């Protein structure tokens, strides 16, 4: 009997040690971190407009450049060449869309699943973005997912969001949001943090405050709390632009549940209306969105059936143009908006 108890105790201790090592650095609750900005020397740098009056902002959940099927049943690990090729395609697409500021979600920094490529910095160097703010929101020694087979496990994880800018990023603050309390503690050890990262960017003689977000996808009440906190932050700090993957659909969306091959349910979810209480405007307002919903769907990329990605802006600014761009690099499509931040510094009627 004593031997059996000793064996059982040893197995429990071993399990605790393994869980502790795998889940290190054990982050579950909310955290606010002051983070450094990486200043790089990109390839093929060009001189930016010294005093820009219109900027292009793009948001994109990259799904670590895996494409569709990056998680869940049927996941198949890729080789290193696949990710290197995907990165080169990404560079081409970013150069073609030419945003001044890019808000990225689900991008890997040093993760086993993508062969330790720092996707944010490699993109910045190759696409000519000298300023990078990295938001590490998923950090663990070992992620045992997808569960089977073992050789497809994500393994060592360092992933999150990033803001790339052609103009100086003066400050960077990362808010790691509390993981859903509806999930068991042992699951949360391995679960990613949702987050928002706040930066201040110097655009000539004007400074713009911008937030990049990736909010909760599977717990409506948790997402509601995240948006309420975000709204408070927007008002307190007088934020100019918020962009990212909100994991919500517009209030006027015709379809909010029963999506093909998905259990996602947005019924009775007031996330969008709560976000509007921030008094920021959306680049694709509902009166435009409802005229042609399919034109603005961002997920899933191959056959989009809903909109999850948004750019909100302060009403002191002016929206010029917004569009969802085609791409096959992720399970999300990118959204780009041109926003006027200042009056033109020349007389358009002069000869």
C-alpha positions as CSV (number, residue, x, y, z in Angstrom):
1,X,0.0,0.0,0.0
2,X,2.8,2.4,1.0
3,X,4.7,1.6,-2.2
4,X,1.5,2.3,-4.3
5,X,1.0,5.6,-2.5
6,X,4.7,6.5,-3.1
7,X,4.4,5.7,-6.8
8,X,1.1,7.7,-7.1
9,X,2.7,10.7,-5.3
10,X,5.7,10.5,-7.5
11,X,3.6,10.5,-10.7
12,X,1.6,13.5,-9.4
13,X,4.8,15.3,-8.6
14,X,6.2,14.5,-12.1
15,X,3.0,15.7,-13.7
16,X,3.2,19.0,-11.8
17,X,6.9,19.5,-12.8
18,X,6.1,18.7,-16.4
19,X,3.2,21.1,-16.5
20,X,5.3,23.8,-14.7
21,X,8.1,23.5,-17.2
22,X,5.8,23.4,-20.3
23,X,3.7,26.4,-19.2
24,X,6.6,28.6,-18.0
25,X,6.6,31.6,-17.6
26,X,3.1,30.9,-16.1
27,X,1.2,34.0,-17.1
28,X,-2.6,33.9,-16.5
29,X,-3.6,37.2,-15.0
30,X,-3.6,40.7,-16.5
31,X,-0.3,42.5,-16.9
32,X,0.8,45.9,-18.2
33,X,4.4,46.1,-19.6
34,X,6.5,48.9,-20.9
35,X,8.2,47.4,-24.0
36,X,11.1,48.5,-26.1
37,X,10.8,49.5,-29.7
38,X,13.2,47.8,-32.1
39,X,14.9,50.2,-34.5
40,X,16.1,48.3,-37.6
41,X,18.0,49.2,-40.8
42,X,15.8,47.8,-43.5
43,X,16.8,46.9,-47.0
44,X,16.0,49.4,-49.8
45,X,15.0,52.3,-47.5
46,X,13.3,55.2,-49.1
47,X,12.7,58.7,-47.7
48,X,9.3,59.1,-46.2
49,X,7.2,62.2,-46.5
50,X,8.5,64.5,-43.8
51,X,5.1,65.9,-42.9
52,X,2.4,63.4,-44.0
53,X,-1.2,64.6,-44.1
54,X,-2.7,61.2,-45.1
55,X,-1.5,57.9,-43.8
56,X,-2.4,54.3,-44.7
57,X,-3.0,51.9,-41.9
58,X,-3.4,48.2,-42.4
59,X,-4.5,45.5,-40.0
60,X,-3.9,41.8,-40.6
61,X,-4.2,38.6,-38.5
62,X,-1.4,36.6,-40.1
63,X,-2.0,33.2,-38.4
64,X,1.8,32.9,-38.3
65,X,1.8,32.7,-42.1
66,X,0.4,29.1,-42.0
67,X,-2.8,30.0,-43.9
68,X,-6.1,28.3,-43.2
69,X,-6.2,25.2,-41.0
70,X,-3.6,26.6,-38.6
71,X,-5.3,24.9,-35.6
72,X,-7.7,22.2,-34.8
73,X,-8.5,18.8,-36.5
74,X,-6.4,18.0,-39.6
75,X,-3.5,20.4,-38.7
76,X,-0.4,19.4,-40.6
77,X,3.0,20.9,-39.7
78,X,4.9,22.7,-42.5
79,X,8.6,22.7,-43.3
80,X,10.9,25.7,-43.1
81,X,10.9,26.4,-46.8
82,X,7.1,26.8,-46.7
83,X,7.4,29.6,-44.0
84,X,10.3,31.3,-45.9
85,X,8.3,31.3,-49.1
86,X,5.3,32.6,-47.3
87,X,7.3,35.4,-45.8
88,X,8.7,36.4,-49.2
89,X,5.1,36.5,-50.6
90,X,4.1,38.6,-47.6
91,X,6.9,41.1,-48.3
92,X,5.6,41.4,-51.9
93,X,2.0,42.0,-50.8
94,X,3.0,44.6,-48.2
95,X,5.1,46.5,-50.7
96,X,2.1,46.5,-53.1
97,X,-0.3,47.7,-50.5
98,X,2.3,50.2,-49.1
99,X,0.8,51.0,-45.7
100,X,2.6,53.5,-43.5
101,X,1.6,51.6,-40.3
102,X,0.9,47.9,-40.1
103,X,-1.0,46.3,-37.1
104,X,-0.3,42.5,-37.1
105,X,-1.8,39.7,-34.9
106,X,-0.8,36.1,-34.5
107,X,2.8,36.6,-35.8
108,X,5.6,34.5,-34.5
109,X,8.9,35.8,-33.0
110,X,10.8,32.7,-32.0
111,X,8.4,29.7,-32.2
112,X,9.2,26.0,-32.9
113,X,6.2,25.7,-35.3
114,X,7.6,28.4,-37.6
115,X,11.3,27.4,-37.2
116,X,12.3,30.3,-34.9
117,X,11.9,32.9,-37.6
118,X,11.2,36.3,-36.2
119,X,8.5,37.1,-38.8
120,X,8.0,40.7,-37.6
121,X,11.6,41.7,-37.9
122,X,12.2,39.9,-41.1
123,X,9.2,41.5,-42.7
124,X,10.3,44.9,-41.4
125,X,13.8,44.5,-42.9
126,X,12.7,43.3,-46.2
127,X,9.7,45.6,-46.7
128,X,11.4,48.8,-45.4
129,X,9.9,49.4,-41.9
130,X,12.5,50.7,-39.6
131,X,10.4,50.7,-36.4
132,X,8.9,47.6,-34.8
133,X,6.9,47.2,-31.6
134,X,6.6,43.5,-30.6
135,X,3.8,42.3,-28.3
136,X,4.6,38.9,-26.9
137,X,1.2,37.5,-25.9
138,X,1.8,33.7,-26.0
139,X,5.0,32.5,-24.4
140,X,5.6,29.0,-23.1
141,X,8.3,26.3,-23.2
142,X,5.9,23.8,-24.8
143,X,2.4,23.9,-26.2
144,X,1.0,20.4,-26.6
145,X,-1.4,21.4,-29.3
146,X,-2.9,20.1,-31.6
147,X,-3.2,17.2,-29.3
148,X,-2.5,14.3,-31.7
149,X,-0.2,13.2,-33.3
150,X,2.6,14.5,-31.0
151,X,5.0,15.3,-33.8
152,X,2.5,18.1,-34.8
153,X,2.6,19.8,-31.5
154,X,3.4,23.6,-31.6
155,X,6.1,23.1,-29.0
156,X,8.1,26.2,-27.9
157,X,6.0,29.3,-28.3
158,X,6.8,33.0,-28.6
159,X,4.1,34.7,-30.5
160,X,1.7,37.7,-30.4
161,X,1.2,41.0,-32.2
162,X,3.4,43.7,-33.8
163,X,3.2,47.2,-35.0
164,X,5.5,48.1,-37.9
165,X,5.9,51.7,-38.8
166,X,7.8,53.8,-41.4
167,X,7.8,56.6,-38.9
168,X,9.3,56.7,-35.4
169,X,7.5,54.9,-32.6
170,X,8.1,57.0,-29.5
171,X,6.6,54.8,-26.9
172,X,5.1,51.3,-26.5
173,X,2.9,49.8,-23.8
174,X,1.6,46.2,-23.8
175,X,-1.6,45.2,-22.0
176,X,-1.8,41.4,-21.5
177,X,-5.5,40.7,-20.7
178,X,-6.7,38.2,-18.1
179,X,-7.4,34.8,-19.5
180,X,-11.0,33.6,-19.5
181,X,-12.1,32.5,-16.0
182,X,-14.5,30.1,-17.7
183,X,-11.6,27.9,-18.6
184,X,-9.8,25.6,-16.2
185,X,-6.4,26.8,-14.7
186,X,-4.5,24.0,-16.4
187,X,-5.9,25.0,-19.8
188,X,-5.1,28.7,-19.2
189,X,-1.4,27.8,-18.5
190,X,-1.1,27.0,-22.2
191,X,-3.7,29.5,-23.6
192,X,-2.6,32.7,-25.3
193,X,-3.2,36.1,-23.7
194,X,-5.5,38.5,-25.6
195,X,-4.0,41.9,-25.6
196,X,-3.9,45.5,-26.8
197,X,-0.7,47.3,-27.4
198,X,-0.5,51.1,-27.4
199,X,2.1,53.2,-29.3
200,X,2.7,56.8,-30.0
201,X,4.0,57.5,-33.5
202,X,5.7,60.7,-34.7
203,X,4.3,61.7,-38.0
204,X,6.2,64.9,-38.9
205,X,4.9,67.6,-36.6
206,X,2.0,65.5,-35.4
207,X,1.9,62.6,-32.9
208,X,-0.7,59.9,-33.3
209,X,-1.7,57.4,-30.5
210,X,-2.6,54.0,-31.9
211,X,-3.7,50.7,-30.4
212,X,-3.4,47.2,-31.9
213,X,-5.8,44.6,-30.5
214,X,-6.5,40.9,-30.6
215,X,-9.6,40.2,-28.5
216,X,-11.1,37.0,-27.1
217,X,-12.7,34.7,-29.7
218,X,-14.6,32.0,-27.7
219,X,-16.0,33.7,-24.6
220,X,-18.5,36.5,-25.2
221,X,-18.6,37.8,-21.6
222,X,-14.8,37.9,-21.5
223,X,-14.7,39.8,-24.8
224,X,-17.3,42.2,-23.4
225,X,-15.1,43.0,-20.4
226,X,-12.1,43.5,-22.7
227,X,-13.9,46.0,-24.9
228,X,-15.2,47.9,-21.9
229,X,-11.7,48.2,-20.6
230,X,-10.5,49.2,-24.0
231,X,-13.2,51.9,-24.3
232,X,-12.1,53.3,-21.0
233,X,-8.5,53.4,-22.2
234,X,-9.4,55.1,-25.5
235,X,-11.3,57.9,-23.6
236,X,-8.6,58.3,-20.9
237,X,-5.6,58.5,-23.3
238,X,-7.4,60.2,-26.2
239,X,-6.5,57.4,-28.7
240,X,-6.6,58.4,-32.4
241,X,-6.7,54.9,-34.1
242,X,-7.6,51.4,-33.0
243,X,-7.1,48.5,-35.3
244,X,-7.0,44.7,-35.1
245,X,-8.8,41.4,-34.8
246,X,-11.8,42.1,-32.6
247,X,-13.4,38.6,-33.1
248,X,-16.8,40.3,-33.3
249,X,-19.3,40.9,-36.2
250,X,-21.1,44.2,-36.9
251,X,-24.4,44.7,-35.1
252,X,-26.2,44.7,-38.5
253,X,-24.6,41.5,-39.7
254,X,-27.3,39.3,-41.4
255,X,-25.7,36.1,-40.2
256,X,-24.3,35.6,-36.7
257,X,-24.3,31.9,-36.2
258,X,-24.4,28.5,-38.0
259,X,-21.3,29.2,-40.1
260,X,-20.0,26.4,-42.3
261,X,-17.5,24.1,-40.4
262,X,-17.6,26.4,-37.4
263,X,-19.3,26.6,-34.0
264,X,-18.7,30.3,-33.6
265,X,-21.8,32.1,-32.3
266,X,-22.2,35.9,-32.2
267,X,-25.9,36.0,-31.4
268,X,-26.8,38.3,-28.5
269,X,-23.3,39.7,-28.6
270,X,-23.2,43.5,-28.2
271,X,-19.4,43.8,-28.6
272,X,-19.7,46.1,-31.7
273,X,-22.1,48.5,-30.0
274,X,-20.0,48.6,-26.9
275,X,-17.0,49.6,-29.0
276,X,-19.0,52.4,-30.5
277,X,-19.4,54.0,-27.0
278,X,-15.7,54.9,-27.4
279,X,-17.0,57.6,-29.8
280,X,-14.5,56.5,-32.4
281,X,-15.8,56.0,-35.9
282,X,-15.3,52.8,-38.0
283,X,-13.7,53.0,-41.4
284,X,-16.6,50.9,-42.9
285,X,-19.7,52.2,-41.1
286,X,-22.7,50.1,-40.8
287,X,-24.8,52.0,-43.4
288,X,-22.1,51.2,-46.0
289,X,-21.4,47.7,-44.7
290,X,-25.0,46.6,-44.8
291,X,-25.3,47.6,-48.5
292,X,-22.8,44.8,-49.5
293,X,-21.7,42.7,-46.6
294,X,-19.7,40.2,-48.6
295,X,-17.4,42.9,-49.9
296,X,-16.2,43.5,-46.4
297,X,-15.9,40.0,-45.0
298,X,-12.4,39.2,-43.7
299,X,-12.7,35.6,-42.5
300,X,-12.1,32.8,-43.5
301,X,-9.9,34.0,-46.3
302,X,-10.8,31.5,-49.0
303,X,-14.6,31.8,-48.6
304,X,-15.2,34.7,-46.3
305,X,-18.6,34.7,-44.5
306,X,-18.1,37.3,-41.7
307,X,-16.2,40.3,-40.7
308,X,-13.8,40.1,-37.7
309,X,-11.2,42.8,-38.4
310,X,-11.7,46.6,-37.9
311,X,-10.1,50.0,-37.9
312,X,-11.6,52.7,-35.7
313,X,-10.5,56.4,-35.8
314,X,-11.0,59.6,-33.9
315,X,-13.7,61.8,-35.4
316,X,-11.1,64.7,-35.5
317,X,-9.5,62.7,-38.4
318,X,-11.0,62.1,-41.8
319,X,-11.4,58.7,-43.5
320,X,-10.5,58.8,-47.2
321,X,-10.8,55.2,-48.3
322,X,-11.1,51.7,-46.8
323,X,-10.9,48.3,-48.4
324,X,-10.5,44.6,-47.7
325,X,-7.5,43.3,-49.8
326,X,-7.3,39.8,-51.4
327,X,-4.7,37.4,-50.1
328,X,-4.2,33.7,-49.5
329,X,-1.4,34.0,-46.9
330,X,-3.5,33.7,-43.8
331,X,-7.0,32.7,-42.7
332,X,-7.9,36.4,-42.4
333,X,-7.9,39.0,-45.1
334,X,-6.1,42.3,-44.5
335,X,-8.0,45.6,-44.1
336,X,-6.4,48.9,-45.2
337,X,-7.6,52.4,-44.6
338,X,-6.3,55.8,-45.8
339,X,-6.9,58.4,-43.1
340,X,-6.2,62.1,-43.3
341,X,-4.5,63.3,-40.1
342,X,-3.8,66.9,-41.0
343,X,-4.7,69.6,-43.5
344,X,-2.6,69.7,-46.7
345,X,0.3,72.1,-46.4
346,X,0.0,73.4,-49.9
347,X,-2.5,75.4,-51.8
348,X,-4.2,72.9,-54.2
349,X,-5.4,75.9,-56.4
350,X,-1.9,77.4,-56.9
351,X,-0.1,77.0,-60.2
